Every structure is written in structure tokens, then in C-alpha cells.
């Protein structure tokens, strides 16, 4: 009877989402879990902390208990029998810790669930409820607000983009000894729009330079954009349906305005996933251009003979971290291996690898959720152990989010490694034709 | 038709209607037809999910917990056999001796698997921690059905008891965790299509990039 009383607004809002927005697929998954617990060791968070609350089944069960309360007969008539629970401020708080603090949405449990359900889909739905309840970590919300207000999470204005690119272009010409080398910005009718993670402009400009060298070597007709260039999407991490659509929509409209044939997503796992796989569904229409990862594009150039690489220029052993959103949830699996085998003297696989690879621990928006920093670094232990076991000196990862986490893991676990993008490694191995004589 | 046969028949109709209603509940929003161009094949993913993905080596959850997984497979095979035997009990046909004996062996094995899984749920703190009373009730109901099936295989005079217990199992199925018998199928279809469409499992290697 207590539920007949007025509920706190957070509970009301979450309940509305739970009652009205649950889709048939998520409902099927919630109905299917048998609480066998066999999924436990598939989760890097559980492997690191061994806490029962970190088992995927335990995280699913938090949502399933609410599901049974509002969507099953026995959940209403005999909640104790089926473990049904109402949505309260307490259950929402616990849900926030479980879904933001103990899950990176990597989907490894989904690939390995003995029943065949997808816990990540359930967790993302729970996050959507938490958006309505106002319980999303502030760091994630800050990135969403910045992206919606300015077109990118770091609020970098078009003038700053042009200035940074002009400086990089000058450097590129000097490096290549080719005054004709260019880094075009806002070029109408270019074949390719190369869209960035804004962190590249602020902190990792060399990864943009590397991409420019590769486009130059391949003779590509490409451009950057000074506005709405951001491939990241914290709306997706939050489970904020409106924000994710709005953020992806800005970049897509920008690509349409430039008239490109292809949107090439810089090395960013969730950026690729959201733009390649999710955005058409969010917008409810096909995109008038192809969306590919820069990794796919580089591999295509190499296979077509448009790039020549000398692996001896990368003499240290390189291992590869497979970003969950690019590989397990994106299907880009072999291209990065093909590149590394041609760009480095020694390429060592982690175990496990490809779609079975462990998350670095920084996915799902966790890098922006400072309240979970300690948990995030603990959860990265599995990845640190994987890296150490390879003996490699360089870790390549085609994802700036993963790179941030891997760099922190490098310090935290004293791995003594160098973390690089695929583009940087490929660019170092490039064999360029002699520049035109001036 | 005997009273126990009628009870079983009614339970069958009820469970089918209940599952149809659960499957088509309008309160859940419909997942629209996907628009993003596929990289692999959703159909191939679904086929994989219902074939190779059941192999003990296909998933870590199975390979790391081989005994539990195999017990689960044995338990479910025996349960399906018991449901089939219940259906046959409604027909005016005699069960061949060989089939009856095979059924008895399967029911006994399934019962042993079920009791082992019940013991694990009770004794393993990790699994007990995520369990609810329904988990134990569902297991006991299936165990009772298998035990009754075994008894009916040994003594045909106990078929009515088997039918009544089977009817109870069927009537409870749409209410508690046993409804996974339906939603396991839909879940596998959804996740199989997801990984298949994205070219993850199976990976069609359509990128044109040389392998190796």
C-alpha cells in the first residue's frame, strides 16, 4: 500500500521509463536469465574484485527484480517468491553503482552467456532509467552538455581547430619535405570526412598528423571539419536516448553538408559503434554515405598497394588491445592485425584476443566518472596482466578512450610500456616517395 | 479420456495461451527493422546461436564450468524428453519398450543432474546469493516431473501421477523462472542476430583483407 502514496520524482521518472520504454528484446533478456552465475568469470570487473555484486548475473538480477515487480503476475502477487522489488530511491542508488561503477558495457558476458542473453543491453536500459532519475555520474553529464552546446565534448571552437590544424599542417610539410602536403579543413566535396575525438586536438595531435601522413601517402581526397567533428558520444554511455541522437545527428548533418561519400571515424571504439551501427537506428534513416573506421581504411589502402610499409621502423614488439566497441560490438577484427603484421617487426597477440578480448576497464563512460576511478583502475588489472604476459614494449589500440585507460594502467601497474594508436605505428612505418623537387 | 489426461491437456492449452500472450505483450515497444548496413549475416548468427554456440568449447561460461554446463544440458534434455513423453501419454498409442527404457535412463540421469544443480545452488554462496525462492521451487517441480516420469516408465500404472505432476509443471511454467523455456529461444535469436549481423560470430571475413 505504501506505493499508493506519492513517490519521489526520481522514482516516478524511472518508473515511467520502466513501464513505457522497455522494448521486446530487453524484456526477453530479462525473462531469460536463470541466475546460473556461469557468466561470472567472463567479466573483467568480477575477475579483478571477486565480489558477487560484480557478476553479470548479479547486475542483471538488480534490473530483473524490478522487471518482475512491474511486468509479471507473480511479481505483483507473490514478490517474495520470485524476488520482485519495487523501484525506490534505494534501489535506484544501488542500480547506479552497479550499472555505472561495475559495468563498462563491453558485452563480453553477452558473447559468453550460456543462455544467450545480453546483459549489456539490460544495463544500458537501466542507465536510461537512471537518466530519468537524475542519477548519471556528473562527469558523463558534463560531456553530454558540452557536446550538445558546442558540438564537441571539449568545447573547442572552429578557430581553435583551424589554428591547431594549420600548425600541424606546417609540421607535416616540414616532416615530409613536401610543401604541397595539406590538411584540408571544411573542404566541400571531399571524398572523405575524417572525424576526430576532440581529445586528439587537445592532447594527442600527433595522431592527427599520423592520419594526415597516411591520407597523403594514399593520395586520398579528404577533409577535416572545424565544427561538429566530434565522434564521441557520452549520450550513448549514459543511456540518454535524446542526447545520443542529438550528438550523432550533428556530425552526420555536417558530413551531409560537406557532401562527402564517406565518414571515416578516427580511432575510437564507441565512436565507430555509435556512428556505424547505432546512428541510422537512432535517426530512423539510412545515411547517404558509408561509415568506416580509420583502421578499415588504412587496411584497405595497404591491401590495395596505396601504402608501402617498412616494419623495421617499428623494431619493438607490439601487442594489440582490441577495443570492445570496435571489435566485439563492431565487427572490425582482422584489419588491425593485418596492419600490425606489416608495420611492426614483431606482433604478439594477447590471450584471449579478438572478440574474446577483455575490456581495458575504461569503457562505458567510466573514464569520465571520477567517483568510480578506484574501481576502474582495479578492474584494469586483468588487462594489465594480459599486457605483461605478452612481454611487448608497445601496446597498440585503435581507441582513444582505451588509450587513456591503458596509459593510466601503465602508471598504476608499472607496466613500462608505450601506448600508441594504430595510425601512429603505421605512419612511422610509411615508406614515402621522394618529395617533389622544389 | 481420464481425469489426469484432461488435466494435462488443459495445462497444455493454458501454457500455450500464456506463452503467446507473454510473447505478444503490447506493453513492450517493438524493436524496429534495422537500418545500418550489415557487415555479416543475422541469419548466420542465429544459426550459430542454435548450433555451434551450444558446444561446451564455444563459450567461456561453459568451458570454465564444464560439469555444471553438462549437468544443465543433461537436465534440459531429460526435461524435453519428459514433456514429449507427457504428450505421447495423451495419445492412444503404446510406447515401445526400447523407447520406454531409454526414457527411464534419461529421466534418471536428468534427475541426478537436477539434484546436483539444486545442491550447487544451495551450497555455492556465489549462486545462492543471486537465487530467489522461485529458483528452488522451479528446480523441485522439474525434479518431481522427472521422478514421476521415471516411475511411470517402470510402472505404467503411475502414468496418471506423471500427468498430474506434469500439468502442475506446465501451469507454473509461464509464472516463474521456467518461462525461460520460451525466452531462451527468443534471447538466442536476438543475440545471435546481433553478433551475426555485425560480423562477429560468425565472422564472414568479408573485408577483403588477407587473413593470416
Interface residues (C-beta under 8 A of the other chain):
Chain A: X19 X20 X21 X22 X23 X24 X25 X26 X27 X28 X29 X31 X32 X33 X34 X35 X36 X37 X38 X39 X40 X41 X42 X52 X55 X57 X58 X61 X71 X72 X73 X74 X80 X81 X82 X83 X110 X111 X112 X113 X114 X115 X116 X117 X118 X276 X277 X278 X279 X280 X281 X284 X285 X286 X296 X299 X300 X303 X327 X328 X329 X330 X331 X333 X334 X335 X338 X355 X356
Chain B: X22 X25 X27 X28 X29 X30 X31 X32 X34 X35 X36 X37 X39 X40 X49 X53 X59 X60 X61 X62 X64 X65 X68 X69 X72 X124 X125 X126 X127 X129 X130 X131 X132 X133 X134 X135 X137 X175 X176 X177 X179 X180 X182 X183 X184 X186 X187 X188 X190 X191 X192 X194 X195 X198 X199 X200 X201 X203 X205 X207 X208 X209 X210 X211
